[in-house]
Each structure stands twice: as C-alpha cells, then as structure tokens.
C-alpha cells in the first residue's frame, strides 16, 4: 500500500491553510476532494479554514489540469430552486497524482507473474497480499458490531492512503420506502493507490472485498470501484443482526504489526 494519506476521512483539519504554499494547499484540496467527494467549495472552505473564493481558485486550477471534475448526480426527489452547488470528485488523472509513480512497475511485475505462472499465480498473489493486510488490521477492529468495525476499518484505510469514509445509505426520497434509512452503511474509498494496476488485474479488488468481509464478520457487496470508472470504491455493509448469520463473526487472524503486508 502507498504512503499514509495526509487527510483522514471524517476529520476536519483544525488549522488554517493560510501560511501554506499554493502547491501544498492545492494538494490538500485534492486529497479532500478524494476523501469527501462529491463535495462543494463551501464545504472544503470550512474544513480548510479558507474563504470559498480561495478554494474555488484551487478547484478551478485542478479542474483545468484534469485532476478533478464536477460530479453529475442523477436527479431524484423534488427539484430544488436556484442553481445547484457544483460538487467535485477526483478524476483518473487526480488518482494518478495521489498515487505516485510506482504503479507501472507493479503492473510490469504482475504481467510477468501472469506470463510465467498464469492467472492462478496473480490470484494467489492478490489473496496473499490482502491476507497480510487483514492480519495487520484485525487486532485494531475491536467493536462489537459490523458498523463499529467499519468505522475502525476506515481509520486504518485512511492511514494507508485510501481516503476512506463510512456513510449511511441514503434514504429514498420517493416511493413506499421514502425517508426510511436502510439497515446498512457504505464504506467509500476516495483514493486507490493501485488504481491502474487494478484496472488490468481485477483480482486485487476481488480479494480486497473478501478481506473486508472477513474483517467485518459480515457479507459485503462491492457496488463500484475506481478501477471500474467510478469516482470512489463503494462497498455496501449490512449492519443488522442478520448480517452476521452464516459468517460466524469476524475471522480471527494471528497478531502482527500494523504495517505488515502493506
């Protein structure tokens, strides 16, 4: 996994960015768009302690550089009056900037592994990698239920550069279940340090989802991935008691140091 992210999801930055260089502030804006997107300039300004016009300037430059784009949401419910606020998400180019320059080397290694050992060798590597990650994460997931463990998992993922957050499943605005919050949460990863590798080798995404299920003690469903073209990797996690049926709770892993396997 890549170096730890500078901004963890779900935590506001307490100090203003006024004394930072433009480049440093712009990097923080990009990281926040990754972790909180779709997000408005106003929301970013509150977190960063800057004015909305100052944040819009950084957003405009990032958009010109192809690092972020305006999220086109599907209209639902009663239309609101006035012009809606622009909400930004990170593009593939922005993901590449956050990831650094090691992905091409990783792709070459996995291509060689596939050529010499076949697809089974790639799948075996992906499984071993996420088994090691799960062993290092498991001692830190101590909550009694899947929702609590998901919140703890988000902190570990964010520390490893995945710009993660956990969000309630939005309640429908119309229909028979309007206003009813689903008994589930969604784990969102706004950045993928191995995006371009996973585009070619989806085994990485598959094994990550398996590891999440074992760590949380719950069946999970991967709804979208950055490698598949979405602005975030989204995993649906049931949080009702029935979610644990058939899983026996979270899998037990031997204790290791927190950085093993990354």
C-alpha positions as CSV (number, residue, x, y, z in Angstrom):
1,X,0.0,0.0,0.0
2,X,1.1,3.6,-0.5
3,X,2.3,6.1,2.0
4,X,-0.3,7.4,4.5
5,X,-2.7,10.0,3.4
6,X,-2.3,13.5,4.8
7,X,-6.0,13.9,5.5
8,X,-8.1,11.2,7.1
9,X,-11.8,10.9,6.1
10,X,-14.3,12.2,8.6
11,X,-11.9,14.6,10.5
12,X,-11.8,18.3,9.9
13,X,-8.5,20.0,9.7
14,X,-8.2,22.2,12.7
15,X,-5.6,24.7,11.5
16,X,-6.0,27.1,8.6
17,X,-4.0,26.8,5.4
18,X,-3.2,30.5,5.1
19,X,0.6,30.1,5.8
20,X,1.0,27.2,3.3
21,X,2.2,27.5,-0.3
22,X,-0.3,27.3,-3.1
23,X,1.1,23.9,-4.1
24,X,0.7,22.5,-0.6
25,X,-2.9,23.9,-0.3
26,X,-3.9,22.6,-3.7
27,X,-2.6,19.2,-2.8
28,X,-4.7,19.2,0.4
29,X,-7.7,20.3,-1.7
30,X,-7.2,17.4,-4.0
31,X,-6.9,15.0,-1.1
32,X,-10.1,16.3,0.5
33,X,-12.0,16.0,-2.8
34,X,-10.8,12.4,-2.9
35,X,-11.9,11.6,0.6
36,X,-15.1,13.7,0.8
37,X,-16.3,13.9,-2.8
38,X,-18.7,14.7,-4.2
39,X,-18.0,17.9,-2.2
40,X,-18.7,21.6,-2.7
41,X,-16.3,24.5,-2.5
42,X,-18.1,25.8,0.6
43,X,-17.7,22.5,2.5
44,X,-13.9,22.4,1.6
45,X,-13.5,26.0,2.7
46,X,-15.0,25.2,6.1
47,X,-12.6,22.3,6.6
48,X,-9.5,24.2,5.4
49,X,-10.2,27.4,7.2
50,X,-10.1,29.4,3.9
51,X,-12.6,31.6,2.1
52,X,-14.9,30.0,-0.5
53,X,-13.4,32.1,-3.4
54,X,-9.8,31.0,-2.4
55,X,-10.9,27.3,-2.5
56,X,-12.7,27.9,-5.9
57,X,-9.5,29.2,-7.3
58,X,-7.7,26.0,-6.4
59,X,-10.6,23.9,-7.6
60,X,-10.6,25.8,-10.9
61,X,-6.9,25.1,-11.4
62,X,-7.3,21.4,-10.5
63,X,-10.2,21.2,-12.9
64,X,-8.1,22.8,-15.7
65,X,-5.4,20.3,-15.1
66,X,-7.8,17.4,-15.3
67,X,-7.4,16.3,-11.7
68,X,-11.0,16.8,-10.6
69,X,-14.3,17.2,-12.3
70,X,-17.9,18.2,-11.5
71,X,-20.0,15.3,-10.4
72,X,-23.1,14.8,-12.5
73,X,-25.6,13.5,-10.0
74,X,-28.8,11.7,-11.1
75,X,-31.8,13.9,-10.3
76,X,-34.1,12.5,-7.6
77,X,-36.9,13.7,-5.5
78,X,-38.3,17.2,-5.6
79,X,-36.2,19.6,-7.7
80,X,-34.7,22.5,-5.7
81,X,-34.9,26.1,-6.7
82,X,-31.9,28.0,-7.9
83,X,-28.6,26.9,-9.3
84,X,-27.3,23.8,-7.5
85,X,-23.8,24.0,-6.0
86,X,-21.0,22.4,-8.0
87,X,-19.9,19.2,-6.3
88,X,-16.4,17.8,-7.2
89,X,-14.9,14.4,-7.5
90,X,-11.3,13.2,-8.4
91,X,-10.6,12.1,-11.9
92,X,-8.3,9.3,-13.0
93,X,-5.6,11.9,-13.5
94,X,-6.0,13.1,-10.0
95,X,-5.9,9.5,-8.7
96,X,-2.6,9.0,-10.5
97,X,-1.1,12.2,-8.9
98,X,-2.1,11.0,-5.5
99,X,-0.7,7.5,-6.1
100,X,2.8,8.5,-7.2
101,X,4.9,6.7,-9.8
102,X,5.1,3.1,-8.7
103,X,2.0,1.7,-10.4
104,X,3.7,1.0,-13.8
105,X,6.4,-1.1,-12.1
106,X,3.7,-3.0,-10.2
107,X,1.9,-3.7,-13.5
108,X,5.0,-5.0,-15.1
109,X,5.7,-7.3,-12.2
110,X,2.2,-8.7,-12.3
111,X,2.3,-9.1,-16.1
112,X,5.5,-11.1,-15.7
113,X,3.9,-13.2,-13.0
114,X,0.9,-13.9,-15.2
115,X,3.1,-14.8,-18.2
116,X,5.2,-17.2,-16.1
117,X,2.6,-18.6,-13.7
118,X,-0.8,-18.0,-15.3
119,X,-3.9,-16.3,-13.9
120,X,-3.8,-18.5,-10.8
121,X,-0.5,-17.0,-9.8
122,X,-1.9,-13.5,-10.0
123,X,-5.0,-14.6,-7.9
124,X,-2.7,-16.3,-5.4
125,X,-0.6,-13.1,-5.1
126,X,-3.7,-10.9,-4.6
127,X,-5.0,-13.3,-1.9
128,X,-1.8,-13.4,0.0
129,X,-1.4,-9.6,-0.2
130,X,-4.8,-9.0,1.4
131,X,-4.5,-11.8,3.8
132,X,-1.4,-10.0,5.1
133,X,-3.3,-6.7,5.3
134,X,-6.2,-8.4,7.1
135,X,-3.7,-9.9,9.7
136,X,-2.3,-6.4,10.4
137,X,-5.7,-4.8,10.6
138,X,-7.6,-7.4,12.7
139,X,-6.2,-6.6,16.1
140,X,-7.4,-3.0,15.7
141,X,-11.0,-3.9,14.9
142,X,-12.4,-4.4,18.4
143,X,-16.0,-3.1,18.0
144,X,-18.8,-5.4,18.8
145,X,-20.8,-4.9,15.6
146,X,-20.1,-4.5,11.9
147,X,-20.9,-0.8,11.9
148,X,-18.4,-0.1,14.6
149,X,-15.8,-2.3,13.0
150,X,-16.4,-0.5,9.7
151,X,-15.7,2.9,11.4
152,X,-12.4,1.5,12.8
153,X,-11.5,0.0,9.3
154,X,-12.0,3.4,7.8
155,X,-9.3,4.9,10.0
156,X,-6.8,2.2,9.1
157,X,-7.5,2.5,5.4
158,X,-7.2,6.3,5.6
159,X,-3.8,6.0,7.3
160,X,-2.7,3.8,4.4
161,X,-3.7,6.4,1.8
162,X,-7.2,5.2,0.8
163,X,-9.1,8.5,1.8
164,X,-11.8,6.3,3.3
165,X,-15.1,7.2,4.9
166,X,-18.2,5.4,6.1
167,X,-21.6,6.8,5.3
168,X,-25.2,5.8,5.9
169,X,-27.1,4.5,2.9
170,X,-29.2,7.5,1.7
171,X,-32.9,7.1,2.3
172,X,-35.1,7.2,-0.9
173,X,-36.9,10.5,-1.5
174,X,-39.9,8.9,-3.2
175,X,-41.7,5.5,-3.3
176,X,-43.0,3.3,-0.5
177,X,-39.7,3.4,1.5
178,X,-39.3,7.2,1.2
179,X,-37.4,8.5,4.2
180,X,-36.6,5.1,5.6
181,X,-32.8,4.6,6.2
182,X,-31.6,1.2,5.0
183,X,-30.0,-1.1,7.7
184,X,-26.6,-0.7,6.0
185,X,-23.7,1.6,5.7
186,X,-21.4,2.2,2.8
187,X,-17.6,2.2,3.0
188,X,-16.2,4.7,0.5
189,X,-12.6,4.8,-0.6
190,X,-12.0,8.1,-2.4
191,X,-8.4,7.1,-3.5
192,X,-7.0,3.9,-4.7
193,X,-3.2,3.7,-4.6
194,X,-3.2,0.8,-7.1
195,X,-6.0,2.1,-9.4
196,X,-4.2,1.5,-12.7
197,X,-2.9,-1.9,-11.6
198,X,-6.4,-3.0,-10.6
199,X,-7.8,-1.8,-13.9
200,X,-5.7,-4.6,-15.5
201,X,-5.8,-7.0,-12.6
202,X,-9.3,-7.0,-11.0
203,X,-8.2,-9.8,-8.7
204,X,-6.9,-7.1,-6.4
205,X,-10.4,-5.6,-6.0
206,X,-12.0,-9.0,-5.5
207,X,-9.5,-10.0,-2.8
208,X,-9.9,-6.7,-1.0
209,X,-13.7,-7.2,-0.8
210,X,-13.1,-10.7,0.6
211,X,-10.8,-9.4,3.2
212,X,-13.3,-6.7,4.2
213,X,-16.0,-9.4,4.6
214,X,-13.7,-11.5,6.9
215,X,-12.6,-8.5,8.9
216,X,-16.1,-7.1,9.5
217,X,-17.8,-10.5,10.0
218,X,-20.5,-9.5,7.5
219,X,-21.4,-10.3,4.0
220,X,-20.4,-7.2,1.9
221,X,-21.3,-6.1,-1.6
222,X,-18.9,-4.1,-3.8
223,X,-21.1,-1.6,-5.6
224,X,-18.5,0.4,-7.5
225,X,-14.7,0.7,-8.0
226,X,-12.4,3.5,-9.1
227,X,-10.7,0.9,-11.3
228,X,-14.1,0.4,-13.0
229,X,-14.6,4.1,-13.7
230,X,-16.4,5.3,-10.5
231,X,-15.2,8.3,-8.5
232,X,-14.9,6.1,-5.4
233,X,-14.8,2.4,-4.4
234,X,-18.1,1.8,-2.6
235,X,-18.8,-1.3,-0.5
236,X,-22.2,-1.9,1.0
237,X,-22.1,-3.4,4.5
238,X,-25.3,-4.7,6.2
239,X,-25.5,-3.6,9.9
240,X,-28.4,-5.7,11.1
241,X,-28.0,-8.7,13.3
242,X,-28.9,-10.9,10.4
243,X,-25.8,-9.7,8.6
244,X,-23.7,-12.0,10.7
245,X,-25.7,-15.1,10.0
246,X,-23.5,-17.7,8.3
247,X,-20.3,-15.7,8.9
248,X,-19.6,-16.6,12.5
249,X,-18.5,-13.1,13.2
250,X,-15.2,-11.6,12.1
251,X,-12.4,-14.1,11.2
252,X,-9.6,-14.4,13.6
253,X,-6.1,-13.7,12.3
254,X,-2.7,-14.1,14.0
255,X,-1.5,-10.9,15.6
256,X,1.1,-8.9,13.6
257,X,2.5,-5.5,13.5
258,X,0.2,-2.8,11.9
259,X,2.3,-2.4,8.8
260,X,2.8,-6.0,7.8
261,X,1.9,-6.7,4.2
262,X,1.5,-3.1,3.0
